C-alpha cells in the first residue's frame, strides 16, 4: 500500500525551519533588529509633516505645517519671514501635545523628532545693559603735619572737609597713639584744644599737636617743651639765614 503524502503547512504560518531559526537567534541579532525598527520609526517621524499652532507675539493664533526634517532654528527663520519679524529678536517656545509641557531642544534639533503641538513665537526681552558706575571723583585731601611726643612729627593725608573726630583713627595709627588717650591741640605753645566737630578747613589749619595723655601726663610741660623746641628751630633758622646773607 502506498503512503499518502504529508499535507503542506498553511500558507500564512512560517515553516518549521523558519520557526527554529527564529528561536535560535542570538541576542545581538535581536538587538540589531530592534535598533533597525527604532531607526525606521525615527525616519518616519522625521519625514512626516508636522502640524502645529503658532501663537504670535500679538497673541494671534495661526495654523502651520512644516516638514519634520526641518531644524527648529530654520522653523524660527521661516515663521519670522512669514510674519515679517526679525529672527534675531525672537525665540520659539515649544509645547508638547496633550500635556502642553515646554520642550527642551537645541537649534539643530529636527522638528519631527519632537512631539510638538503648540509653538509660541516670543519676542526676546532685551537685557538691560549693565550701567557702568560713574567714575569716582578723587576725594580732596591735604597733608596734615602732626606733632607728637614733644619732638616727633608725622605727615598724614586726610580730607580737610570732614570733622576732626573722623581723622583721629588715621592720626592714631600713624603716631601709634591710642584713641582713648589722644587730645588734639592747635599747637604746642598755647595748648588750645581743638573742637572735634569742626574740620581742618573750618579751623584754617594744616598742622596740629596730638597730645597723648598716657605718655605725657603733664600737658603743660609737654606744651612748654614743644614751644621751646619750636623756638629753637626758629632761632636756628634765623641764625643760618644771617650767616648766608653775610657771606
C-alpha atoms as one frame of an Amber mdcrd trajectory, in Angstrom:
protein
   0.000   0.000   0.000   1.161   3.491  -0.818   1.545   6.040   1.995  -0.300
   9.351   1.465   1.932  12.440   1.175   2.002  14.826   4.187  -0.225  17.855
   3.714   1.678  21.167   3.162   1.624  23.741   6.028  -0.890  26.615   5.927
   0.366  29.434   3.714   0.332  32.095   6.482   2.278  30.079   9.035   6.084
  30.014   8.958   7.694  26.723   8.223   9.190  24.673  10.988  12.668  25.549
   9.735  11.849  29.272   9.920  10.452  28.909  13.463  13.530  27.016  14.582
  15.759  29.683  13.027  13.938  32.493  14.846  14.067  30.670  18.137  17.814
  30.290  17.857  18.627  33.949  17.052  21.353  35.441  19.218  20.687  38.486
  21.494  22.945  40.564  19.247  20.812  39.742  16.193  17.656  40.587  18.142
  19.177  43.925  19.231  20.085  44.790  15.641  16.504  44.118  14.545  15.104
  46.297  17.379  17.578  49.099  16.502  16.505  48.892  12.885  12.883  49.152
  13.927  13.698  52.179  16.100  15.575  53.885  13.273  12.685  53.158  10.950
  10.287  54.785  13.425  12.542  57.831  13.749  12.792  58.167  10.000   9.021
  58.017   9.728   8.703  60.763  12.372  11.284  62.966  10.685   9.870  62.547
   7.202   6.300  63.221   8.263   4.526  66.559   8.028   4.229  68.295  11.407
   1.060  70.302  12.083   1.061  72.784  14.951  -0.494  76.005  16.188   1.637
  79.155  16.158   0.895  81.824  18.750   2.338  85.143  17.562   3.716  87.805
  19.943   0.438  89.703  19.449  -1.484  86.669  20.752  -2.971  85.770  17.389
  -3.092  82.016  16.685  -2.252  80.562  13.266  -2.107  77.027  11.935   1.105
  75.906  10.279   2.617  72.790   8.715   6.320  72.040   8.123   8.417  69.089
   7.053   9.654  67.050  10.043  13.222  67.118   8.706  13.446  70.883   9.276
  15.613  72.124  12.146  13.961  74.209  14.875  16.176  77.195  14.018  15.012
  77.010  10.398  11.403  76.901  11.598  12.064  80.120  13.536  13.523  81.812
  10.446  10.618  80.659   8.252   7.965  81.806  10.716   9.625  85.188  11.224
   9.901  85.613   7.476   6.242  84.666   7.033   5.038  87.157   9.646   7.664
  89.839   8.879   9.537  89.592  12.161  13.235  89.752  12.967  14.580  86.254
  13.853  17.376  87.711  15.998  14.786  89.411  18.215  12.519  86.383  18.639
  12.648  82.854  20.031  10.477  79.737  19.973   8.839  78.043  22.935   7.690
  74.535  22.005   4.886  72.790  23.905   4.063  69.106  23.696   0.706  67.735
  22.664  -1.638  66.760  25.448   0.371  67.879  28.494   1.439  71.210  26.967
   4.765  70.955  28.763   7.615  73.108  27.475  10.017  71.005  25.406  13.777
  71.422  25.579  15.641  71.474  22.284  18.774  72.621  20.519  18.765  74.922
  17.469  19.639  71.996  15.180  17.032  69.605  16.653  14.668  68.339  13.923
  11.101  69.442  14.482   9.828  65.972  13.520  11.723  64.403  16.418   9.685
  66.465  18.897   6.091  65.879  19.927   5.051  69.462  19.160   1.509  70.753
  19.216   1.942  74.463  20.004   4.746  76.902  19.193   4.921  80.290  20.898
   6.768  82.872  18.826   8.086  85.109  21.585   9.839  88.445  21.408  13.118
  88.479  23.299  13.218  90.842  26.245  16.337  92.968  25.758  18.639  92.610
  28.699  19.365  95.903  30.337  22.938  96.806  29.706  24.860  96.934  32.920
  25.331 100.569  33.661  28.908 101.445  34.194  29.414 103.029  37.571  30.221
 106.683  37.415  33.913 107.365  37.837  34.702 108.159  41.429  35.727 111.715
  41.953  39.040 111.695  43.810  38.451 112.758  47.384  40.056 116.039  48.231
  42.924 115.561  50.646  45.702 117.584  52.246  48.944 116.821  54.045  48.397
 117.269  57.771  51.521 117.712  59.887  51.032 116.075  63.285  53.396 116.940
  66.139  53.507 114.439  69.000  55.685 113.249  71.887  57.312 116.693  72.152
  59.766 116.280  69.281  58.169 113.781  66.890  56.468 114.666  63.615  54.292
 112.700  61.206  52.509 113.542  57.985  49.018 112.175  57.383  46.978 112.697
  54.207  43.382 113.387  55.227  40.272 115.146  53.978  40.128 118.807  55.037
  36.320 118.799  54.893  35.433 116.144  57.473  35.175 116.695  61.243  38.362
 116.099  63.216  36.879 113.071  65.019  36.743 111.335  61.593  40.503 111.669
  61.061  41.535 110.704  64.595  41.899 106.971  63.654  44.361 107.875  60.864
  46.352 110.107  63.225  46.439 107.453  65.948  47.612 104.772  63.507  50.375
 106.977  62.147  51.577 108.198  65.522  50.900 104.911  67.358  48.668 106.635
  69.884  45.562 105.168  71.497  42.291 106.864  70.582  41.306 106.788  74.254
  44.253 108.947  75.268  44.636 111.407  72.387  43.754 115.096  72.565  44.175
 117.351  69.541  45.669 120.767  70.240  46.068 123.701  67.880  49.799 123.864
  68.676  52.340 123.075  71.314  52.578 126.665  72.542  49.106 127.844  73.502
  47.749 124.350  74.227  44.341 125.304  72.787  42.182 122.184  72.468  40.526
 121.820  69.062  36.796 121.224  68.568  36.431 117.743  67.098  33.190 118.653
  65.344  34.997 121.124  63.101  37.127 120.348  60.043  40.652 121.431  59.207
  39.172 123.765  56.606  36.894 125.403  59.162  39.737 125.750  61.633  42.106
 127.040  58.945  44.988 124.750  59.956  47.200 122.147  58.313  49.244 121.346
  61.395  48.311 120.364  64.930  49.635 118.740  68.083  48.481 115.280  69.180
  48.821 115.102  72.953  48.989 111.596  74.437  47.581 111.818  77.972  49.074
 108.429  78.868  52.637 109.028  77.703  52.616 112.756  78.527  50.697 113.123
  81.794  51.800 116.724  82.309  50.127 118.642  79.494  51.675 121.984  80.424
  55.172 120.521  80.468  54.595 118.903  77.115  53.277 122.119  75.630  56.100
 124.222  77.031  58.759 121.735  75.888  57.258 121.727  72.427  57.266 125.512
  72.434  60.928 125.524  73.398  61.784 123.132  70.602  59.898 125.240  68.079
  61.582 128.374  69.286  64.981 126.689  68.972  64.166 125.682  65.428  63.038
 129.207  64.592  66.137 130.808  66.036  68.406 128.302  64.307  66.724 129.136
  61.011  67.247 132.859  61.573  70.897 132.278  62.514  71.567 130.272  59.369
  69.817 132.892  57.247  72.013 135.646  58.739  75.151 133.629  58.040  74.165
 133.105  54.424  73.372 136.790  53.917  76.696 137.939  55.461  78.781 135.815
  53.086
